[in-house]
Amino acid sequence: MKIVVLVKQVPSPQHVRLDPETKRLVREGVPLELNEFDVYAVTEAVRLRDAHGGEVVTMTMGPPQAEDALRMTLAMGADRAIHLNDKVFAVADTIGTSRTLALAVAKEGADLVVCGRKTVDSETWQVPAEVAAFLGWAQLTNVDRLEATEGGLRGRRETDEGFDTYDLELPAVVSVTEGINEGIWPAKRDVETTDTARRLETWTAGDLVGDVEEDDPRFGQTGSPTRVLAVKDATPERRGERADGPEEAAARILELLAEAGDPSASPWDKPERLGEEPGKSYDCWTVVELVGGAPRQVSLELLGKGRELAGKLGGANCALLLGDPGGEHDLARWGAERIVVLPVPGEYYPDVYARALREFVVSERPHVLLIPSTTSGRDYGPRVAGELELGMTGDCVDLSIDKAGRLIQYKPAYGGNIISVIMGATTPQLATVRPGMFAPVEPRDDAQAEVTGFGVERASSLRLVEQEHTRETAAYELDSADVCLCVGKGVGGPEALVELESLAERLGGALGASRDVTDAGWLPKSRQVGLTGRAIAPRLLVEVGVRGSFEHLVGSVRAGVIVALNTNERAPIFEHADLGLVGDWRETLPPLVAALEGKLP
């Protein structure tokens, strides 16, 4: 089969910074590299070709220097490479980018498109699903195992609960995680000496669609429904204090948490409308996902934020429930004033969920629609945005409304150290939102809501083969935990994890890990915190035996109070923590937990 791999050249995230005067990203002198997730995508495509025959063609859209990324893919074993390079492609958002890539894939012809699950610079997670939408192909994202079958593929998809394995027919778009293989990492000399003659082509917009005008609505900024209004430096300032012992550390932690306040509940009362009267008012909608028959915590958080947004829009706070309607009336307790039920299957089928949401959006035209940044929401949400060519901002960490009723979206990039302020030009206005960014309302048993249904076609082109959902693989608790204990290889070995998890549970917390720990197989990949893992925002994060690499640190930029425990007093983690405690965790952590147990606000 012919496999097209979509890749991107990105600035090295640890070297990106914001100019304090111009408030612009400093790109001069910043080294560029092939996006890490795309390395695994190219490697997997080469493996499939070597096992089953065919051709691997890599493709990127970018400025002239992006050729360097394509040269690396050829050194990795790709057969050919295509560079989409035209000034009309510039300043494209994910819709503009995905439309262009889909046109190029259609011109080249392919049986399978493979991508990395996200890019480490913009971190939208949207392009694979949006490319699939423009092509009209099946999709499977976040795949950590992939094999060819007779007439199709079998892929294991990493989810917030564990793993789901599907069979799907070709053509298809698949995005992969770093766990799918070890990656082919050619030496710099091999890249420089790779023969690219006749194997690297450059295509312009004219090669894709014929005659093109400068402001062609299919490409670049003109073809992009979102705009970046501003860029802000969000690098957190940590205190870097040290404590002499567990008791002193516990007392200081409680002081810091008290200073930070307790965002335990969003206000029930809606604020006054921002826009001038008279004028049209608008509702705010939140997609509510279920896990174990109950609403996900992140959906309740969005319903809490929705009351604020709906008040400013002058409308109602509405819930769009995906799943069994048996418990829909509970959502009124959490602030929903209107509930619409989309009775999709309890098992996740990408095409069924996307089709149901698309038909609802086309029918009801919600003004604002908030979607949880879960592994499912990052899959069906961008698919709908692509099919309807709507602007969407991914993985937002804050939201607001302007006086014109537009949704202002705050989106992290470069590991969360940079925040882009974004506004969309299309309606509905779509956003996926990270867990842990907002607090739910205090539930009210006497609250009432109007409940209606919406027809759903439940047939799927994919076949769910197997589900692996266990307590060990489920990591969604990390997304909403107030306390997280994150372990590195400095804890000694996997035998320590039983005690560490017990200590985390005594604080009502969850257990996360650095990449070194999950790479070693001590904990599942789903518990990895960092640039290539999960982004978490607990009120209290205790880093135990974690060295403090950039790749790990960016996963906790939004954490409240960070405490570091390490035997090495010069460990980098201490520079990025509010409080540090030097010593063996077996001697420092148990008394620290005992001093905090039952006292955390």
C-alpha positions in Angstrom: 0.0 0.0 0.0 1.0 3.6 -0.5 1.4 5.4 2.9 1.6 9.2 3.1 3.1 10.5 6.4 2.3 14.0 7.4 5.2 15.7 9.3 6.1 19.1 10.6 9.3 20.9 11.4 9.0 22.6 14.8 11.2 24.9 17.0 12.9 23.1 19.8 10.4 23.8 22.7 13.0 24.3 25.4 14.6 27.2 23.4 11.4 29.1 22.7 10.9 32.4 24.5 8.9 35.6 24.3 10.4 39.0 23.6 9.3 41.1 26.7 9.1 44.3 24.6 7.5 43.1 21.3 5.5 40.3 23.0 6.4 38.1 20.0 8.0 34.7 19.9 11.8 34.9 19.3 12.5 32.6 16.5 16.0 33.7 15.5 18.6 31.3 16.6 16.1 28.7 17.8 17.1 25.3 16.5 14.5 23.5 14.4 13.8 19.8 14.5 11.4 17.1 13.2 8.4 16.9 15.5 9.0 14.0 17.9 5.7 12.3 17.3 6.2 12.4 13.6 9.5 10.4 14.0 7.4 7.6 15.3 4.9 8.0 12.5 7.6 7.7 9.8 9.1 4.8 11.6 5.8 3.0 11.7 5.1 3.6 8.0 8.6 2.3 7.1 7.9 -0.8 9.3 4.6 -1.5 7.5 6.1 -1.0 4.1 9.0 -3.4 4.9 6.5 -6.0 6.2 3.9 -5.7 3.5 5.4 -3.9 0.5 4.4 -0.5 -1.0 5.8 3.0 -0.8 6.2 5.6 2.0 5.9 9.3 1.0 6.5 12.0 3.5 4.8 15.4 3.2 5.1 18.7 5.0 3.7 22.2 4.5 6.1 24.9 5.5 8.8 27.5 4.5 11.9 26.6 2.6 13.9 25.4 5.7 11.2 22.7 6.3 13.1 20.7 3.6 15.5 19.7 6.4 12.7 17.7 8.1 12.0 15.9 4.9 15.6 15.1 4.4 15.6 13.4 7.8 12.6 11.3 6.8 14.4 10.2 3.7 17.4 9.2 5.8 14.9 7.2 8.0 13.8 5.2 5.0 11.0 7.1 3.3 10.9 6.5 -0.5 9.9 10.1 -1.5 9.1 13.4 0.0 6.8 16.3 -1.0 7.3 19.9 0.2 4.2 22.1 0.1 5.8 25.5 -0.2 3.9 28.6 -1.3 3.5 32.1 0.3 -0.3 31.6 0.1 0.0 28.7 2.6 1.4 31.1 5.3 -0.4 31.8 8.6 -2.8 28.9 8.3 -4.7 27.6 11.3 -5.5 23.9 11.6 -8.5 24.1 9.2 -6.4 25.9 6.6 -3.5 23.5 7.1 -5.7 20.4 7.0 -7.5 21.5 3.9 -4.2 22.0 2.1 -2.8 18.7 3.3 -5.9 16.8 2.2 -5.7 18.3 -1.3 -2.1 17.2 -1.5 -2.9 13.7 -0.3 -5.7 13.4 -2.8 -3.4 14.5 -5.6 -0.7 12.1 -4.6 -3.1 9.2 -3.9 -2.7 7.0 -0.8 -4.2 4.1 1.0 -3.2 5.2 4.4 -2.2 8.5 6.0 -0.1 8.4 9.2 0.6 11.3 11.5 2.0 11.9 15.0 -0.8 12.4 17.5 0.2 16.1 18.0 2.9 18.6 17.4 5.0 19.7 20.4 4.8 23.4 19.5 1.1 24.3 18.9 -0.3 21.1 20.6 -3.7 21.3 18.9 -4.2 17.5 18.4 -6.6 18.6 15.5 -4.9 18.1 12.2 -5.2 14.2 11.9 -8.9 14.2 12.5 -9.5 17.3 10.3 -7.5 15.8 7.4 -9.6 12.7 7.7 -12.7 14.9 7.6 -11.7 16.7 4.4 -10.8 13.4 2.8 -14.0 11.7 4.0 -11.9 8.8 5.3 -12.1 6.7 8.5 -9.9 7.8 11.4 -8.2 6.2 14.4 -6.2 8.5 16.6 -3.8 8.0 19.5 -2.8 4.6 18.3 0.0 2.7 20.1 -0.2 -0.6 18.1 -0.9 -1.0 14.4 -1.0 -4.0 12.1 -2.2 -4.6 8.6 -5.1 -7.1 8.1 -6.7 -8.4 5.0 -8.3 -5.4 3.5 -7.7 -3.0 6.3 -6.0 -2.3 9.7 -6.2 -3.3 13.3 -5.2 -0.5 15.7 -5.1 -0.3 19.5 -6.1 3.2 20.6 -4.8 4.6 23.9 -7.8 6.1 25.9 -8.3 7.8 29.3 -9.6 4.4 30.6 -7.0 2.1 29.0 -6.9 0.7 25.5 -9.5 0.0 22.8 -8.7 -2.1 19.7 -10.5 -1.6 16.4 -10.7 -3.0 12.9 -11.1 -0.5 10.2 -11.1 -0.5 6.4 -8.8 1.5 4.1 -8.4 4.3 3.2 -7.9 5.8 6.6 -6.0 8.4 8.6 -4.1 7.1 11.7 -2.3 9.1 14.3 0.3 7.4 16.6 1.8 7.9 20.1 5.4 7.6 21.1 4.7 4.2 22.5 4.1 2.6 19.1 7.9 2.1 18.4 11.3 3.3 19.5 11.8 5.5 16.5 14.5 5.6 13.8 16.9 8.4 14.8 19.5 8.8 11.9 22.8 10.5 12.6 23.3 14.1 11.4 25.9 12.9 9.0 23.5 10.4 7.5 20.9 13.1 7.0 23.4 15.4 5.4 24.6 12.7 2.9 21.2 11.3 2.0 20.6 11.5 -1.7 17.5 13.7 -2.3 17.8 14.1 -6.1 14.5 13.1 -7.8 13.1 12.0 -4.4 12.2 15.4 -3.0 9.5 17.4 -4.9 8.1 20.9 -4.2 4.5 21.6 -4.8 2.8 25.0 -4.8 -0.9 25.9 -4.5 -1.1 25.9 -8.3 -0.1 22.2 -8.3 -3.0 21.4 -6.1 -5.9 23.4 -7.6 -4.7 25.2 -10.7 -5.0 29.0 -10.8 -4.7 30.6 -7.4 -5.3 34.2 -6.3 -3.3 35.8 -3.5 -6.3 35.8 -1.1 -7.6 32.4 -2.2 -10.2 31.3 0.5 -8.9 27.8 0.5 -5.4 28.6 1.8 -3.4 30.3 4.4 -4.8 33.0 6.6 -7.7 33.7 4.2 -8.8 30.1 4.5 -8.4 30.0 8.3 -11.4 30.7 10.5 -9.4 31.5 13.7 -7.1 34.4 14.5 -4.4 34.8 17.1 -5.1 38.1 18.9 -2.1 38.1 21.3 0.7 35.9 22.7 1.5 35.9 26.4 4.4 34.5 28.4 2.9 32.0 30.9 6.1 30.6 32.4 5.3 30.2 36.1 7.4 31.8 38.7 8.2 29.3 41.5 9.5 30.2 44.9 12.4 27.8 45.1 12.3 27.6 48.9 13.9 24.7 50.9 12.5 23.1 54.1 14.7 21.6 56.9 12.4 18.6 57.5 8.9 17.1 56.8 7.2 18.9 59.6 8.4 22.3 58.4 7.6 21.4 54.9 4.0 20.4 55.8 3.4 23.7 57.6 4.8 25.7 54.7 2.7 23.7 52.2 -0.5 24.5 54.1 0.5 28.2 54.2 1.0 28.2 50.4 -2.2 26.4 49.7 -4.1 28.9 51.9 -2.5 31.8 50.1 -3.6 30.3 46.8 -7.2 30.1 48.0 -9.7 27.3 47.5 -11.3 27.3 44.0 -13.6 24.5 45.1 -16.8 25.7 43.4 -17.8 28.1 40.6 -20.5 30.6 41.5 -24.1 29.5 40.8 -25.3 33.0 40.1 -24.8 33.9 36.5 -23.2 37.3 35.8 -25.0 40.1 33.9 -25.0 40.1 30.1 -22.1 41.9 28.5 -23.7 43.0 25.3 -25.9 46.1 25.0 -29.7 45.8 25.0 -31.7 45.3 22.9 -29.8 42.5 21.1 -29.8 38.8 20.6 -28.9 36.5 23.5 -27.1 33.2 23.1 -26.8 29.9 24.9 -23.6 28.2 25.9 -23.4 24.5 25.4 -21.2 21.9 27.0 -20.6 18.4 25.8 -21.0 16.0 28.7 -19.2 12.7 28.4 -19.9 9.7 30.7 -17.4 7.4 32.4 -18.7 4.5 34.4 -22.3 5.8 33.9 -21.5 9.1 35.5 -20.5 12.5 34.1 -16.8 13.1 33.7 -15.3 15.6 36.1 -14.1 17.8 33.3 -17.7 18.0 31.9 -18.9 19.2 35.3 -16.1 21.7 35.3 -17.2 23.1 31.9 -20.8 23.3 33.1 -19.6 25.4 36.0 -17.7 27.7 33.6 -20.7 27.6 31.2 -22.9 29.4 33.8 -20.5 32.4 33.7 -20.3 32.4 29.9 -24.0 31.9 29.4 -24.7 34.9 31.7 -22.4 37.1 29.7 -24.1 35.9 26.5 -27.6 36.5 28.0 -28.6 32.9 27.4 -29.0 29.5 29.1 -26.4 27.1 30.2 -27.0 23.9 28.2 -25.7 20.4 28.4 -25.4 18.0 25.4 -25.2 14.5 27.0 -23.4 11.8 25.0 -24.7 8.5 26.1 -27.3 6.7 28.2 -30.1 9.2 29.1 -30.8 7.4 32.4 -29.0 10.0 34.6 -29.6 13.2 32.6 -31.6 14.9 35.3 -28.5 14.9 37.5 -27.0 17.5 35.2 -29.4 20.1 36.5 -27.8 19.8 39.9 -24.6 20.8 38.3 -25.9 24.0 36.6 -27.5 22.9 33.4 -30.7 24.7 32.5 -31.4 22.7 29.3 -30.3 19.1 28.5 -30.3 17.4 25.1 -29.5 13.7 25.0 -27.6 12.1 22.1 -28.0 8.4 22.9 -24.7 7.2 21.4 -23.3 3.8 22.4 -21.5 3.5 25.7 -18.4 2.2 23.8 -16.6 4.8 21.8 -17.0 4.7 18.0 -15.3 7.7 16.4 -17.6 7.9 13.4 -20.8 7.5 15.4 -19.9 10.2 18.0 -18.7 12.6 15.3 -21.8 12.1 13.1 -24.1 12.6 16.1 -22.4 15.8 17.1 -22.2 17.1 13.5 -26.0 16.6 13.0 -26.8 18.3 16.3 -24.6 21.3 15.3 -26.1 21.6 11.9 -29.6 21.3 13.3 -29.3 23.6 16.4 -26.4 25.9 15.5 -25.2 26.5 19.1 -23.4 29.8 19.5 -20.7 28.3 21.8 -19.9 24.6 22.2 -17.4 23.5 24.8 -15.9 20.0 24.4 -13.7 18.2 27.0 -10.1 17.7 26.0 -10.3 13.9 26.6 -8.9 11.3 24.2 -12.5 11.1 22.8 -13.2 14.9 22.7 -9.9 15.5 20.9 -11.0 12.9 18.3 -14.7 13.6 17.5 -14.4 17.4 18.1 -11.8 18.2 15.4 -13.6 15.8 13.0 -16.8 17.8 13.3 -14.8 21.1 12.9 -13.2 19.7 9.7 -16.4 18.4 8.2 -18.2 21.7 8.8 -15.1 23.9 8.3 -15.5 25.6 11.6 -12.8 27.3 13.6 -11.8 25.4 16.7 -9.2 26.1 19.4 -7.8 23.0 21.0 -6.8 22.3 24.6 -7.9 25.7 26.0 -6.9 26.6 29.6 -9.3 29.6 29.9 -12.3 31.2 28.2 -14.0 34.5 28.2 -16.7 36.5 26.3 -16.2 39.9 24.6 -19.0 42.5 24.3 -19.8 41.3 20.8 -20.6 37.8 22.1 -17.4 36.2 20.7 -15.7 33.4 22.6 -12.1 34.4 23.5 -10.0 31.3 23.9 -6.7 31.0 25.7 -4.5 28.2 24.3 -1.2 26.9 25.6 1.7 26.2 23.3 5.3 25.1 23.6 4.5 23.0 26.6 2.3 25.6 28.2 4.9 28.3 28.7 3.3 30.4 26.0 -0.4 31.3 25.9 -2.1 32.4 22.6 -5.3 34.4 22.8 -7.5 33.2 19.9 -10.9 34.2 18.5 -12.9 32.4 15.8 -14.7 33.9 12.9 -17.3 31.1 12.4 -20.4 30.1 14.4 -20.8 27.8 16.2 -17.6 28.7 18.1 -15.9 25.4 19.2 -13.2 24.8 21.8 -11.8 21.7 23.5 -10.8 22.5 27.1 -8.3 20.8 29.4 -9.4 19.2 32.6 -8.7 20.9 35.9 -9.0 24.4 34.5 -12.3 25.3 36.2 -14.3 24.3 39.3 -17.8 22.8 39.1 -20.7 24.6 40.9 -21.9 23.4 44.3 -24.7 21.0 43.3 -28.3 21.9 44.1 -30.9 19.1 44.5 -33.8 21.4 43.8 -32.5 22.6 40.4 -34.6 21.8 37.3 -33.8 21.5 33.6 -35.7 21.0 30.4 -34.8 17.6 28.9 -35.2 16.6 25.2 -33.7 13.9 23.0 -32.0 14.0 19.6 -32.0 11.1 17.1 -28.7 9.3 16.5 -27.6 6.8 13.8 -25.5 4.2 15.8 -24.1 2.2 12.9 -20.3 2.3 12.6 -17.8 1.5 9.9 -15.3 0.4 12.6 -15.5 -2.8 14.6 -14.5 -2.7 18.3 -12.5 -5.9 18.8 -11.3 -5.6 22.4 -11.3 -3.3 25.4 -8.6 -3.2 28.2 -9.9 -1.0 31.0 -8.3 -1.6 34.4 -7.6 0.5 37.4 -3.9 0.4 36.4 -4.5 1.7 32.9 -7.2 4.3 33.8 -5.5 7.7 34.2 -8.4 10.2 33.9 -8.2 10.6 37.7 -5.0 12.5 37.1 -7.0 15.1 35.1 -9.2 16.2 38.0 -7.0 15.3 41.1 -6.5 18.0 43.6 -3.3 16.2 44.8 -0.9 14.4 42.6 2.2 12.4 43.6 4.5 12.2 40.5 7.4 9.7 40.7 10.7 9.5 38.8 13.3 6.8 38.6 14.9 8.3 41.7 12.4 6.4 43.8 14.5 3.3 43.3 12.5 0.7 41.4 9.0 -0.6 40.6 8.8 -2.3 44.0 8.4 1.2 45.6 5.2 2.0 43.7 2.9 0.1 46.0 3.9 2.2 49.0 3.9 5.4 46.9 0.4 4.8 45.6 -0.7 4.1 49.2 0.8 7.4 50.3 -1.0 9.2 47.4 -4.3 7.7 48.4 -3.9 8.9 52.0 -3.9 12.5 50.6 -6.8 11.7 48.3 -4.5 12.0 45.4 -3.5 10.2 42.2 -0.2 8.7 41.1 1.6 10.1 38.0 5.1 9.4 36.6 7.9 10.8 34.5 8.7 9.5 31.1 11.7 7.5 32.4 9.3 5.6 34.6 6.8 4.8 32.0 9.5 4.0 29.4 10.8 1.5 31.9 7.4 -0.1 32.2 7.0 0.6 35.9 3.6 2.4 35.2 1.4 2.6 32.1 2.1 5.3 29.5 -1.3 6.8 30.3 0.2 8.0 33.7 3.0 9.9 32.1 3.1 13.6 32.8 5.0 15.9 30.4 5.3 17.2 26.9 4.7 13.8 25.3 2.3 12.7 28.1 -0.5 14.4 30.1 -0.8 18.0 31.2 -2.1 18.1 34.8 -3.2 21.0 37.1 -3.5 19.7 40.7 -3.6 22.2 43.5 -0.7 20.3 45.1 1.9 18.4 43.1 4.6 16.4 44.9 7.5 15.4 42.7 9.3 12.4 44.2 12.7 11.3 42.8 12.1 13.3 39.6 15.2 14.9 38.1 13.3 17.8 36.4 13.9 17.7 32.7 12.1 20.3 30.5 10.1 17.5 28.8 8.6 16.6 32.2 8.2 20.1 33.7 6.0 21.4 30.9 3.3 18.9 31.9 2.7 20.7 35.2 2.9 24.4 34.3 -0.7 24.9 35.5 -0.1 23.1 38.9 -0.8 25.2 42.0 1.9 24.4 44.6 4.8 22.2 43.6 6.9 20.3 46.2 10.1 18.4 45.2 11.7 15.5 47.1 15.1 14.4 46.0 18.3 13.0 47.4 20.4 15.2 45.1 20.4 18.8 46.5 21.4 20.1 43.0 18.7 18.3 41.1 17.1 20.7 38.5 13.6 20.0 39.9 14.3 22.2 42.9 14.6 25.3 40.7 11.1 24.7 39.4 9.4 23.9 42.7 7.9 26.2 45.3 9.3 24.0 48.1 12.1 21.5 48.2 13.0 18.8 50.7 16.4 17.0 50.4 16.6 13.4 51.5 15.6 9.8 50.8 11.8 9.8 50.1 11.4 6.8 52.4 12.5 9.0 55.3 10.8 12.3 54.2 7.6 11.4 52.4 5.8 9.2 55.0 6.1 11.8 57.8 5.2 14.6 55.3 2.0 12.7 54.3 1.2 12.1 58.0 1.6 15.8 58.8 -0.7 16.8 55.8 -3.3 14.0 56.1 -6.7 15.4 56.9 -5.5 19.0 56.9 -5.5 19.8 53.2 -8.1 22.5 52.3 
